[in-house]
Amino acid sequence: MANVLCVLYDDPAGGHPSSYARDGLPSLPHYPGGQTLPSPSALDFVPGQLLGSVSGELGLRRFLEAQGHTLVVTSDKDGPDSEFERRLPDADVVISQPFWPAYLTADRIAKAPNLKLAITAGIGSDHVDLDAAIRHGITVAEVTYSNSISVAEHAVMMILALVRDYLPAHRIVREGGWDIADAVARSYDLEGMHVGSVAAGRIGTAILRRLAPFDVHLHYTDRHRLPRETEEELGLTYHPSAEDMVPACDVVTVNAPLHPETEALFDDRLLATMKRGSYLVNTARARICDRDAIVRALESGRLAGYAGDVWFPQPAGPDHPWRTMPHHGMTPHVSGTSLSAQARYAAGTREILESWLAGGAIREEYLIVDGGGLAGAGAHSYTATAQG
């Protein structure tokens, strides 16, 4: 029998919801491009309810305990005295989310002799030391595509919020004012701007596709160039590197995985090449941007705005400078954990567990590390070198 250790974020301050704003979710036939949605044998939850917090348990308890497995769910994940640290030596499976990551460092993996499977409930497994997972024969899997569109929608929202300077205008209304001049002093139209994406995988391409109707000029860079028909359909300009692309753009959106090639990519040097008054949106990973360089770029006016929902560490401390820097539109890491996304990544987590517990093969597109090496989506997105 397996010991499953699941780390989820805390319940709402007022307790787990007893009712919801909407009844149910729209039905999706498949993901864009045709990939099938998660297909577990059954679901023990109602889609559209809160599953990603501790009480939601990703809808896994009944399924696991009916088969004699043990499920421990906690939000206490940091430090040597955390429940996660105490339970880890006995865990066969660890489940975590990018929004509240249980960092599986090399040291922690060395303390987990029974660990065989690490599941990301969502997408993005850089909170796992992939090299250590490879050395220890641990399978790493994530629910690929489960929240890609959720993140893409969030990024488009943030681009519009920054360019139109929505947040200060909303604050004026909440404070009882009607200061139109103040509300529009930093507000522009997105139309006609040059918008570039660093990486054009599922999320990056979805953002570009959603921005095309705004009559903008679209750019991208990626180590895997898109098919010519996609470039022609969306009017994309390809650039061989971020260094080549960002000077041409008014808005840059970051959608790359974190690995040694992208860590601290947006440093003082690269930011200095961007147009004065440009905007940067990062819903990928915080460490792709140099934390203090972002603050300096906003204070100097090199950047007119920065928005994102990724921080390091997560959760970010109350004194994190991104909380108080000027002209930001930061949110906690919520872009990929809408109630819609939760239904998909909870179902996908169960699908992965069903396959693994039965001794079967996990879907290829869900795999990051398997069989002692990068596999599936991991072979496309990561490099087998030390993870930051």
LUMROPA-298549 format. One record per residue: residue in three letters; x negated, y negated, z of N, C-alpha, C in turn. Coordinates in steps of 0.1 Angstrom, whole numbers, plus 5000, padded with zeros to 4 digits. Example, Ala and Ser with C-alpha at 12.3 -4.5 7.8 and 13.67 -1.06 7.14 Angstrom:
% residues 2
Ala486850575078487750455078486850335078 Ser487250225071486350115071487150005079 
***
This chain:
% residues 388
Met499250125000500050005000499149875000 Ala499649774994498849654992499249545002 Asn498149475006498349355015498249235005 Val499349165004499449044995499448925004 Leu498448835001498348705009498648594999 Cys499648525002500248414993500148285000 Val499448184993499348054999500247954990 Leu501147894997502047804991502147664998 Tyr502647564992502647434999503847435009 Asp503747335018504647325029506147305024 Asp507047345032508447315029508747165030 Pro509847115024510146975026510246935040 Ala510046805043510046755057511346785064 Gly512446775056513746805062514246945062 Gly513347035058513647175057514047225043 His514047355041514347405028515747355023 Pro515847315011517147255006518247355007 Ser519447305011520647385011521447364999 Ser521147254991521847234979520847164969 Tyr521247154957520347104946521047004938 Ala520346914931520846814923521646864911 Arg521146984906521847034894522147184896 Asp523047234888523447374889522747454878 Gly521747524882521047614872520147534863 Leu519547614853518547564844518947594830 Pro518547514820518847554806518147684803 Ser518747754793518147884789517247854778 Leu515947914779514947894769514748034762 Pro514748044749514648174742513148224743 His512248124743510748164743510048034744 Tyr508648044746507847924746507647874732 Pro507247754730506847704717505747794711 Gly505947824698505047924692505448064693 Gly506448094701507048224701506648314712 Gln505648284721505248364732506548384741 Thr506748514745507848544753507648494767 Leu508848454774508748414788508448534797 Pro508148504809507948614818509048714818 Ser508748844819509748954818509649054829 Pro509749014842509749114852510949204852 Ser510949314859512049414859513349354865 Ala513149254874514349194881513849064887 Leu514748984892514448864899515248864912 Asp514548824923515248814936515348664940 Phe515648584931515748444934516748384923 Val517248264927518048184917517248084910 Pro517048094897516347994890516847854892 Gly515947764894516347624897516247594912 Gln515947684920515847664935514347654938 Leu514047594950512647574954511947704958 Leu511047744950510347874952508847854956 Gly508347734953506847714954506447674968 Ser507347654977506947624991507047754999 Val506647745012506447855020507747935022 Ser508847875024510147945026510648005013 Gly510247955001510648004989509948134985 Glu508748154990507948284989507848334975 Leu508048244965508048284951509048404948 Gly510048414957511048524955510448664956 Leu509348684963508648804962508848904974 Arg509348854985509448944997510249064995 Arg511449054991512249174989511649274980 Phe511149234969510449324959509349394965 Leu508449324972507249384978507549474990 Glu508349424999508549505011509349635008 Ala510249624998510949744994510049864989 Gln508849824985507949924981506849954991 Gly507049895003506149925014504949835014 His504849735006503749645006503949535017 Thr502849475021502949365031502749235024 Leu503549135027503448995022503248905034 Val502248825033501948715042501948585034 Val502848495038502948365032502548255041 Thr501648165037501148055046500847935038 Ser500847815044500247695038498947655044 Asp498547735055497347705062496147765055 Lys495447685048494447745038493047695040 Asp492747585048491447525048490747545061 Gly489547575060488747585072488547725078 Pro487547745086487247885091488347935100 Asp489147855106490247895115491547905109 Ser491647875096492947885089493448025088 Glu494848035087495448165086494948235073 Phe494748165063494148225050492848285053 Glu491948215060490648275063490748395071 Arg491648395081491748505090492348625083 Arg493248605074493948715067493148775055 Leu492248695050491548725037490848855038 Pro490148895048489349025048490249145045 Asp491549135049492449255047493249245034 Ala493049135026493949115015493449195003 Asp494449264996494149324983494449234972 Val495449144974495949044964495948904971 Val495448804964495648664968496448594957 Ile497548524961498348444952498148304957 Ser497848214948497748074951498247984939 Gln498447854942498947764932497947654930 Pro497847594918496947484915497247364924 Phe498547354928499047234935498647234949 Trp498347344955497947364969496947484969 Pro495847464963494947574960494247634972 Ala494247764973493447834983492147864975 Tyr491047784979489847794971489147924974 Leu489048004964488348134965486948114961 Thr486148064970484648044968483948174968 Ala482648164964481848284964481748334978 Asp481648244988481448295002482748365007 Arg483948305003485148365007485348505000 Ile484948514988485148634980484248744987 Ala483048704992482148794998482748855011 Lys483648775017484248815030485548895028 Ala485848925015487148995012486849125004 Pro486349225012485949345005487049424998 Asn488349395002489449474996490049394984 Leu489649274982490249194972490049244958 Lys491149274951491149324938491849234927 Leu492749154932493549074922493748934928 Ala493448824920493748694924494648634913 Ile495848594918496848544908497048394911 Thr497048314900497448174900498848164896 Ala499748124905501148104902501247964895 Gly501047974882500947854874499847874864 Ile499147764860498047774851496847694857 Gly495647744854494447674858493847754870 Ser492847834868492247914878490847874883 Asp490547744882489247694885489047684900 His490147704908489947714923489347854927 Val489247944917488548064920487148064914 Asp486148104921484848114916484848234906 Leu484948204893485048314883483848394882 Asp482648334884481448424883481448524895 Ala481848474907481848564918482948674916 Ala484048634910485148734907484548844897 Ile483848794887483248894878482248984885 Arg481448934894480449014901481049114910 His482249084916482849174925483949254919 Gly484149244906485149324899486549294902 Ile486749164905488149114908488849074895 Thr490049114894490849064882491448924886 Val491348834877491948704879493048684868 Ala494248644872495348624862496148504866 Glu496748444856497548324858498748344849 Val499848264851501048274843500948174832 Thr500148214822499948124810501148074804 Tyr501147944801502247874795503447844804 Ser503447894816504647884824505047734827 Asn504047654829504347514832503647414823 Ser503147464811502447374801503347254797 Ile504547284793505447184789505847084800 Ser505947144812506247054824505146954825 Val503846994824502746904825502746804814 Ala503046854802503046764790504046654792 Glu505246684797506246584799505746484810 His505146534820504646444831503646354825 Ala502746404817501646314811502246204802 Val503246244794503946144786504646034794 Met505246084805505945984814504845894820 Met503745944824502645854830502145754820 Ile501945804807501445714797502445594795 Leu503645624794504645514793504745424805 Ala504645484817504645414829503545314830 Leu502345354826501145264827501245154816 Val501545194804501545094793502644994795 Arg503845034799504944944802504844884816 Asp503944924824503744874838505044894846 Tyr505645014845506945044851506945034866 Leu505945084872505945104887506044964894 Pro505244864891505444734897506844674895 Ala507344694883508744644880509744714889 His509644844890510544914899510444864913 Arg509144844918508944794931509644664934 Ile509644574924510244444925511744464928 Val512344554921513844574923514044634937 Arg513244724941513444794954513244684966 Glu512444584963512144484973513144374972 Gly514144384964515144274963514844164954 Gly513744164946513344054938513844064923 Trp513543954916513943944902512843864894 Asp511543914897510443834892510043884878 Ile510743834868510543894855509143864850 Ala508643744852507243714847506243804853 Asp506343834866505443924872505544064867 Ala506744104864507044234860506544264846 Val506444164837505944184823504544134821 Ala503844084831502544024828501544124824 Arg501744254826500844364822501544464814 Ser502744434808503544534801503344514786 Tyr503144624779502944634764503744744758 Asp503844734745504444844738503444954734 Leu503845074735502945184731502845194716 Glu503845154709503945154694502645094688 Gly502045164679500845114672499545144679 Met499545194691498345214698497645344693 His496445364696495645484693495545564706 Val496145684705496145774717495345904714 Gly494445934723493646054721493746154732 Ser493646284728493646394738492346464739 Val491846474751490646554753491146694756 Ala490946774745491446914744492846914739 Ala493047014730494347024723494847174723 Gly494847224736495447354738496947344739 Arg497547424746499047424747499547284753 Ile498847234763499347114769498946994760 Gly497746984756497346874748498146864735 Thr498346974728499146974716500546934719 Ala501146984730502446944733502646794736 Ile501646734742501646584744501546514731 Leu500646554722500546484709501846504702 Arg502446614702503646634695504746544700 Arg504846524713505846444719505646294717 Leu504346254715504046114713504146074698 Ala504146174689504246134675505446044671 Pro506646074677507745984673507645834678 Phe506645804686506445674691505645584681 Asp505345644669504645564659503245514664 Val502545614670501145584674500245654665 His498945614666497845684659497245794668 Leu497345914664496946024673495546084670 His494746104680493446154679493246274689 Tyr492346364686492046464696490546514694 Thr490046584705488846654704489046784711 Asp488446894706488547024712487447114705 Arg486947204713485947294707486547394697 His487947404698488647484688489547394680 Arg489047364668489847274659491147324655 Leu492247244655493547284652493647324637 Pro494647404633494847424619495047304611 Arg494647294598494847184590496247134589 Glu497147234588498647204587499147134599 Thr498647164611499047094623498446954623 Glu497246934619496646804618497446714608 Glu497846774597498546694587499946664592 Glu500646764598501946744603502046624613 Leu501146614623501146514633500246394630 Gly499546394619498746284615497546274625 Leu496946384628495846384638494546344632 Thr493746274639492346244636491446334645 Tyr490646414640489746504648488446434651 His487946454663486646404667485846514672 Pro484546524670483746634674483446634689 Ser483646524696483346514710484246404716 Ala484346414730484946304737484246174735 Glu482846174735482046054733482345994720 Asp482746064710483046014697484445954697 Met485346014704486745984703487145864712 Val486745854724487345754734487045614729 Pro486045574723485945434719487045384709 Ala487645484702488645444692490045434698 Cys490145474711491545494717491945384727 Asp493245354726493745264737494245344749 Val494645464746495045564757494345694755 Val493845754766493245884765493945974776 Thr494346094772494946184781493946304782 Val493746354794492746464796493546584799 Asn493246694791493946814791493046934790 Ala491746924794490747024793490747104807 Pro490247224806489947304818488747244825 Leu488547264838487347224845486347334843 His485147304838484047394837482747304836 Pro481647364837480447274837480347174826 Glu480847204814480747104803481746984805 Thr482747004813483746894815483646824828 Glu482946884838482846824851482146684850 Ala482846584856482346444856482046394842 Leu482846444833482746394819483046244818 Phe484046194825484446054825483645984837 Asp482445954834481545884843481345744839 Asp480545664846480345524843479945504828 Arg479045594823478545584810479645594799 Leu480545704801481545724791482645614792 Leu483045584804484045484806483645344800 Ala482345324801481845194795482045184780 Thr482245294773482445294759483945284755 Met484845294765486245274762486545124759 Lys487645104752488144974750488444904763 Arg488144774764488544704776490044704777 Gly490644744788492044744790492744874784 Ser491944974783492545104779493145174791 Tyr493745284789494445364799493945504799 Leu493845564810493445704812494445784820 Val494845894815495845984822495146114823 Asn495146174835494446294838495346384846 Thr496046484839496846584845496146724845 Ala494846724842494046844841493446884854 Arg492246824857491546854869490846724873 Ala490846684886490346564891488846554888 Arg488146664889486646654888486146634874 Ile487046634864486646594851486346444851 Cys486846374860486546234862485646204874 Asp484746124873483946074884484745984893 Arg485046034905486045964914485745814915 Asp484445784919484145634922484045554909 Ala483645624898483545554885484945504881 Ile485945584883487345544880487645424888 Val487345424900487745304909487045184903 Arg485745194900484945084895485545034881 Ala485945124873486545084860487845014861 Leu488645044871489844974873489644834879 Glu488644834888488344704895487744604885 Ser486944654875486344564866487244524854 Gly488344604852489244574841488844654829 Arg487844744829487544834818488744914815 Leu489344974826490645044825491744954830 Ala492844944822493944874826494844954835 Gly494645084835495445174843494945314843 Tyr495145384854494745524856495945594862 Ala496245714857497345794863496945934862 Gly497446014871497246154871497946214884 Asp497846344885498346404897497446514902 Val496146504897495146604902494146524910 Trp493746584921492846524931491746634935 Phe490746584941489746674947489346614960 Pro489446694971490146824972491646804972 Gln492346914972493746904973494246984985 Pro495046924994495546784993494446684996 Ala494546564990493646454992493846395006 Gly492746355012492846295025493546155024 Pro493946095035494645965035493745855031 Asp492445875032491445765028490845785014 His491445875006490945894993491045764985 Pro490045714978490145584972491145574961 Trp491545684955492545684944493945644950 Arg494145654963495345614968495545454968 Thr494445384969494545244970493845164959 Met493345224949492645154938493745074930 Pro493344974923494344894916494944964904 His496144924900496744964887496745114885 His497045194895497145334893498545384894 Gly498845504889500145564889500045704894 Met499245734904498945864909500245924916 Thr500346054914501346134922500546254928 Pro501146314939500546434943500646544932 His500046654933499946744922501346814920 Val502146744912503546794910503846824896 Ser503046784886503446794872503846934868 Gly503147034873503447164869504347244878 Thr504947184888505747254898507147194899 Ser507747154888509147114887509947244890 Leu511147224894512047344897512147434885 Ser512147374873512147454861510947544859 Ala509747474862508447554861508347664871 Gln508847634883508747734894509447864890 Ala510647854884511347974880510448054871 Arg509747994862508948064852507648124859 Tyr506948044867505748094872506048194884 Ala507148184891507548284900507848424893 Ala508548414882508848534875507648594869 Gly506648514864505448564859504548624869 Thr504548564881503748624892504348764895 Arg505648784896506248914898505849004887 Glu505948964874505549044863504149094864 Ile503149014868501849054870501649154881 Leu502349134892502349224903502949354899 Glu504049354892504649484888503649564880 Ser503049504870502049574862500949624870 Trp500349544878499149584886499449694896 Leu500549674903500949774913501249914907 Ala501749914895502050034888500850094881 Gly499750024882498550074875498550054860 Gly499449964855499549934841498649814837 Ala498749774825497949664820498649534822 Ile497949434826498549294827498549234813 Arg499549164810499549094797498249024794 Glu497749044782496548984778496448834779 Glu497548764776497548624777497548574791 Tyr497848654801497748614815496348634821 Leu495448704815494148744820493148624819 Ile492448604830491348514830490048594832 Val489948684842488848774844489348914845 Asp488749004838489149144839488049234834 Gly487849354840486849444836485449394837 Gly485149304846483849254848483449144838 Gly484449074832484048964824485248874821 Leu485048764814486148674810487048754800 Ala488348734801489248804793490448714789 Gly491248754779492448684776492248534774 Ala493148464782493148314781491848264787 Gly491248344797489948294803488848294793 Ala488748394784487748394774487848274764 His489048224762489248104754488947974761 Ser489147964774489147844781487847814789 Tyr487247924794486147904804484847964798 Thr483747934805482447994802481948064815 Ala481348174813480948254825479648194831 Thr479748074836478648014843479147964856 Ala478347914865478747874878479947774877 Gln480947804885482147724885481947604895 Gly482347484891482247374901483147384912 
***
